[in-house]
Each structure stands twice: as C-alpha cells, then as structure tokens.
Amino acid sequence: MEICEFEKIFKGDSGKWDGDNAMQGLKIIEKYFPPDAEIIQGAGHDVIWSVDAEELVESGITKEDAEELRRLNWMIEEGEYMACFV
C-alpha cells in the first residue's frame, strides 16, 4: 500500500466498536514492528500518539488493518503520527 492510499482511508468516518479502541489499535500497530519498538510515543490530555504513519505503511500494514484502525477511531495527527483519543 502507498501512503496516499493509507491517508485516504483515514479521511473516512470511523465506525462502531466494542471495548478499548485505543488498545485494540495498538495491538494492530504492534504487529508491524519489532518487539523492542516504542509503540506509544507520547500522550496528552485524552490522546495517545503512536508511530509515524509513513513508517507503518513502510512496515507493510495491510489495507484491512488500516481500515480497522480507522473503524476504531484512529487518525493521522498533523499528517504524521498515528493517534487515538482515549
């Protein structure tokens, strides 16, 4: 998948989910990085930031997993990092 296709997915609406959408999304992201990678890169009031979106694409995220992240209300923050409100 190219970064432009990935970004297009995140322009759509999120969906309905059950449980902890932030944790579910982190588990998806974690699959694409080595065990020692820092998956949570920062946190603020009601939001967590994760890996760089382009790095996630380069790591081979599938279209299905990208769509699942969007369904779980994940976003690309400032055109750079994956983020989710908690």
GUROLUM-752958 format. One line per 5 residues: number of its first residue (from 1); their letters; for each residue x, y, z of N, C-alpha, C, O. Coordinates in nm, 3 decimals, always signed. Example, Ala and Ser with C-alpha at 12.3 -4.5 7.8 and 13.67 -1.06 7.14 Angstrom:
<nodes>
1	AS	+1.319 -0.569 +0.780 +1.230 -0.450 +0.780 +1.320 -0.330 +0.780 +1.424 -0.332 +0.846 | +1.285 -0.225 +0.708 +1.367 -0.106 +0.714 +1.290 +0.003 +0.787 +1.341 +0.114 +0.804 $
</nodes>
This chain:
<nodes>
1	MEICE	+0.085 -0.117 +0.000 +0.000 +0.000 +0.000 +0.090 +0.124 +0.000 +0.194 +0.126 +0.065 | +0.048 +0.225 -0.073 +0.119 +0.352 -0.077 +0.062 +0.444 +0.031 -0.051 +0.427 +0.075 | +0.142 +0.543 +0.074 +0.099 +0.635 +0.178 -0.027 +0.711 +0.137 -0.111 +0.740 +0.222 | -0.042 +0.744 +0.009 -0.161 +0.818 -0.034 -0.288 +0.735 -0.015 -0.392 +0.789 +0.023 | -0.281 +0.604 -0.041 -0.397 +0.517 -0.018 -0.427 +0.505 +0.131 -0.543 +0.506 +0.172 $
6	FEKIF	-0.321 +0.495 +0.211 -0.335 +0.488 +0.357 -0.403 +0.615 +0.409 -0.497 +0.606 +0.488 | -0.356 +0.731 +0.366 -0.414 +0.857 +0.411 -0.560 +0.870 +0.370 -0.642 +0.924 +0.445 | -0.594 +0.821 +0.252 -0.732 +0.827 +0.204 -0.825 +0.747 +0.296 -0.937 +0.790 +0.322 | -0.779 +0.634 +0.345 -0.858 +0.552 +0.437 -0.895 +0.634 +0.561 -1.006 +0.623 +0.612 | -0.802 +0.716 +0.608 -0.823 +0.791 +0.732 -0.904 +0.919 +0.712 -0.930 +0.992 +0.808 $
11	KGDSG	-0.942 +0.947 +0.589 -1.031 +1.060 +0.564 -1.177 +1.018 +0.578 -1.267 +1.102 +0.581 | -1.200 +0.888 +0.588 -1.336 +0.836 +0.605 -1.381 +0.845 +0.750 -1.304 +0.881 +0.839 | -1.505 +0.811 +0.771 -1.561 +0.811 +0.905 -1.517 +0.688 +0.983 -1.488 +0.584 +0.925 | -1.513 +0.703 +1.114 -1.487 +0.586 +1.199 -1.617 +0.507 +1.211 -1.722 +0.551 +1.165 | -1.608 +0.393 +1.275 -1.726 +0.308 +1.289 -1.759 +0.283 +1.434 -1.715 +0.356 +1.523 $
16	KWDGD	-1.834 +0.181 +1.457 -1.872 +0.139 +1.593 -1.774 +0.033 +1.639 -1.725 -0.046 +1.558 | -1.745 +0.030 +1.767 -1.657 -0.071 +1.821 -1.700 -0.104 +1.963 -1.772 -0.029 +2.028 | -1.655 -0.217 +2.009 -1.676 -0.260 +2.148 -1.542 -0.263 +2.217 -1.441 -0.298 +2.155 | -1.538 -0.229 +2.343 -1.415 -0.239 +2.420 -1.324 -0.117 +2.403 -1.369 -0.009 +2.366 | -1.198 -0.139 +2.432 -1.097 -0.033 +2.434 -1.038 -0.014 +2.293 -0.950 -0.089 +2.251 $
21	NAMQG	-1.088 +0.086 +2.221 -1.042 +0.108 +2.084 -0.895 +0.147 +2.077 -0.827 +0.115 +1.979 | -0.845 +0.215 +2.178 -0.703 +0.254 +2.178 -0.615 +0.130 +2.188 -0.519 +0.115 +2.112 | -0.646 +0.041 +2.281 -0.567 -0.081 +2.299 -0.578 -0.172 +2.177 -0.478 -0.230 +2.134 | -0.697 -0.185 +2.121 -0.714 -0.267 +2.002 -0.629 -0.214 +1.887 -0.568 -0.292 +1.813 | -0.624 -0.083 +1.872 -0.544 -0.023 +1.768 -0.395 -0.042 +1.792 -0.320 -0.069 +1.698 $
26	LKIIE	-0.351 -0.028 +1.916 -0.210 -0.050 +1.949 -0.168 -0.193 +1.916 -0.056 -0.216 +1.870 | -0.256 -0.288 +1.940 -0.225 -0.428 +1.908 -0.210 -0.447 +1.757 -0.125 -0.525 +1.713 | -0.291 -0.378 +1.679 -0.277 -0.386 +1.533 -0.143 -0.328 +1.491 -0.068 -0.389 +1.414 | -0.112 -0.210 +1.540 +0.013 -0.142 +1.504 +0.133 -0.226 +1.546 +0.231 -0.238 +1.472 | +0.127 -0.283 +1.664 +0.238 -0.362 +1.720 +0.280 -0.476 +1.627 +0.398 -0.512 +1.623 $
31	KYFPP	+0.185 -0.533 +1.553 +0.216 -0.646 +1.464 +0.320 -0.611 +1.358 +0.387 -0.700 +1.305 | +0.335 -0.484 +1.327 +0.419 -0.442 +1.216 +0.557 -0.392 +1.259 +0.634 -0.343 +1.176 | +0.589 -0.404 +1.387 +0.716 -0.354 +1.437 +0.785 -0.460 +1.523 +0.718 -0.551 +1.574 | +0.916 -0.450 +1.539 +0.987 -0.547 +1.623 +0.944 -0.535 +1.769 +0.891 -0.431 +1.810 | +0.967 -0.640 +1.848 +0.923 -0.641 +1.987 +0.978 -0.527 +2.073 +0.915 -0.488 +2.171 $
36	DAEII	+1.093 -0.473 +2.038 +1.151 -0.367 +2.120 +1.113 -0.226 +2.073 +1.166 -0.128 +2.125 | +1.024 -0.215 +1.976 +0.982 -0.084 +1.924 +0.894 -0.012 +2.025 +0.819 -0.074 +2.100 | +0.904 +0.120 +2.027 +0.818 +0.203 +2.112 +0.690 +0.233 +2.034 +0.689 +0.315 +1.942 | +0.582 +0.166 +2.072 +0.456 +0.180 +2.002 +0.381 +0.304 +2.050 +0.319 +0.374 +1.970 | +0.386 +0.332 +2.179 +0.329 +0.456 +2.232 +0.442 +0.557 +2.238 +0.541 +0.537 +2.309 $
41	QGAGH	+0.428 +0.665 +2.161 +0.535 +0.763 +2.151 +0.507 +0.890 +2.231 +0.597 +0.972 +2.251 | +0.384 +0.905 +2.277 +0.351 +1.022 +2.357 +0.207 +1.017 +2.402 +0.127 +0.938 +2.352 | +0.174 +1.102 +2.496 +0.037 +1.110 +2.547 +0.009 +1.252 +2.592 +0.097 +1.324 +2.639 | -0.114 +1.290 +2.577 -0.160 +1.420 +2.621 -0.296 +1.404 +2.684 -0.338 +1.293 +2.715 | -0.362 +1.513 +2.704 -0.496 +1.507 +2.762 -0.590 +1.437 +2.665 -0.624 +1.492 +2.560 $
46	DVIWS	-0.631 +1.317 +2.701 -0.728 +1.238 +2.624 -0.680 +1.188 +2.488 -0.762 +1.153 +2.404 | -0.548 +1.185 +2.462 -0.499 +1.136 +2.334 -0.364 +1.065 +2.353 -0.284 +1.104 +2.438 | -0.343 +0.961 +2.274 -0.211 +0.898 +2.268 -0.160 +0.908 +2.126 -0.238 +0.906 +2.030 | -0.028 +0.920 +2.113 +0.036 +0.922 +1.982 +0.119 +0.798 +1.969 +0.185 +0.754 +2.063 | +0.116 +0.741 +1.851 +0.190 +0.619 +1.825 +0.293 +0.645 +1.715 +0.347 +0.755 +1.705 $
51	VDAEE	+0.318 +0.547 +1.635 +0.425 +0.551 +1.535 +0.394 +0.647 +1.420 +0.280 +0.688 +1.401 | +0.496 +0.680 +1.345 +0.484 +0.761 +1.225 +0.402 +0.684 +1.121 +0.428 +0.566 +1.097 | +0.305 +0.750 +1.061 +0.217 +0.684 +0.963 +0.296 +0.627 +0.846 +0.267 +0.516 +0.800 | +0.393 +0.700 +0.798 +0.471 +0.653 +0.684 +0.552 +0.529 +0.721 +0.565 +0.437 +0.640 | +0.605 +0.524 +0.842 +0.679 +0.405 +0.887 +0.586 +0.285 +0.895 +0.626 +0.173 +0.863 $
56	LVESG	+0.463 +0.309 +0.938 +0.365 +0.200 +0.947 +0.336 +0.144 +0.808 +0.326 +0.023 +0.790 | +0.322 +0.232 +0.710 +0.298 +0.188 +0.572 +0.421 +0.112 +0.522 +0.407 +0.006 +0.462 | +0.538 +0.166 +0.545 +0.662 +0.101 +0.500 +0.683 -0.034 +0.568 +0.750 -0.122 +0.514 | +0.625 -0.051 +0.687 +0.636 -0.178 +0.759 +0.540 -0.283 +0.707 +0.543 -0.398 +0.750 | +0.453 -0.243 +0.613 +0.368 -0.342 +0.546 +0.227 -0.355 +0.597 +0.164 -0.458 +0.575 $
61	ITKED	+0.173 -0.254 +0.664 +0.035 -0.266 +0.711 -0.058 -0.297 +0.593 -0.043 -0.242 +0.484 | -0.152 -0.384 +0.618 -0.247 -0.421 +0.514 -0.360 -0.319 +0.507 -0.385 -0.244 +0.602 | -0.427 -0.318 +0.395 -0.543 -0.230 +0.379 -0.649 -0.265 +0.484 -0.712 -0.176 +0.541 | -0.667 -0.394 +0.509 -0.767 -0.438 +0.606 -0.735 -0.386 +0.746 -0.824 -0.340 +0.817 | -0.607 -0.393 +0.786 -0.570 -0.343 +0.919 -0.581 -0.191 +0.926 -0.619 -0.136 +1.030 $
66	AEELR	-0.549 -0.121 +0.817 -0.565 +0.024 +0.813 -0.712 +0.061 +0.828 -0.747 +0.153 +0.902 | -0.799 -0.010 +0.758 -0.943 +0.015 +0.770 -0.993 -0.015 +0.910 -1.082 +0.053 +0.960 | -0.937 -0.117 +0.972 -0.977 -0.149 +1.110 -0.932 -0.039 +1.206 -1.007 -0.003 +1.296 | -0.812 +0.014 +1.188 -0.768 +0.126 +1.271 -0.863 +0.244 +1.257 -0.899 +0.306 +1.356 | -0.904 +0.274 +1.136 -0.996 +0.386 +1.114 -1.131 +0.358 +1.179 -1.191 +0.446 +1.239 $
71	RLNWM	-1.177 +0.235 +1.166 -1.305 +0.199 +1.230 -1.296 +0.221 +1.380 -1.394 +0.259 +1.444 | -1.178 +0.196 +1.436 -1.156 +0.210 +1.580 -1.129 +0.356 +1.621 -1.091 +0.382 +1.735 | -1.148 +0.449 +1.529 -1.135 +0.592 +1.554 -0.990 +0.640 +1.567 -0.963 +0.741 +1.632 | -0.897 +0.567 +1.505 -0.760 +0.615 +1.497 -0.751 +0.717 +1.386 -0.836 +0.718 +1.297 | -0.649 +0.802 +1.391 -0.633 +0.909 +1.292 -0.485 +0.933 +1.267 -0.399 +0.883 +1.339 $
76	IEEGE	-0.458 +1.009 +1.163 -0.323 +1.056 +1.137 -0.317 +1.199 +1.187 -0.378 +1.289 +1.129 | -0.245 +1.220 +1.295 -0.236 +1.351 +1.360 -0.130 +1.437 +1.292 -0.016 +1.394 +1.273 | -0.169 +1.558 +1.255 -0.079 +1.655 +1.192 -0.009 +1.598 +1.069 +0.103 +1.637 +1.037 | -0.076 +1.505 +1.001 -0.020 +1.445 +0.880 +0.101 +1.357 +0.904 +0.174 +1.325 +0.810 | +0.123 +1.319 +1.029 +0.247 +1.247 +1.059 +0.228 +1.124 +1.147 +0.263 +1.014 +1.105 $
81	YMACF	+0.175 +1.139 +1.266 +0.169 +1.030 +1.363 +0.031 +0.969 +1.373 -0.070 +1.037 +1.354 | +0.028 +0.841 +1.403 -0.097 +0.773 +1.434 -0.139 +0.818 +1.574 -0.056 +0.827 +1.665 | -0.266 +0.846 +1.591 -0.315 +0.895 +1.720 -0.456 +0.844 +1.745 -0.528 +0.807 +1.653 | -0.492 +0.843 +1.872 -0.627 +0.798 +1.911 -0.668 +0.870 +2.039 -0.589 +0.882 +2.133 | -0.792 +0.917 +2.041 -0.846 +0.971 +2.164 -0.877 +0.857 +2.260 -0.924 +0.751 +2.219 $
86	V	-0.851 +0.880 +2.387 -0.877 +0.778 +2.489 -0.979 +0.826 +2.588 -1.014 +0.754 +2.682 $
</nodes>
